[in-house]
């Protein structure tokens, strides 16, 4: 039950990005800048269909 002097803050939204949540010196950020993951695409190309629903990016799944 709310009293008259209480406010309802549940309707407020805060927009954040992943870059704001993960510090720049985090190990994952260091690995991403040091490793080029584009080598994955030719390795898995034959496993993905060219028709139908788009799949999840294989690099995203690997990371």
Secondary structure as UniProt FT lines:
FT   TURN            4..5
FT   TURN            10..11
FT   HELIX           18..21
FT   TURN            24..25
FT   HELIX           27..34
FT   TURN            37..38
FT   HELIX           39..44
FT   HELIX           45..47
FT   HELIX           58..62
//
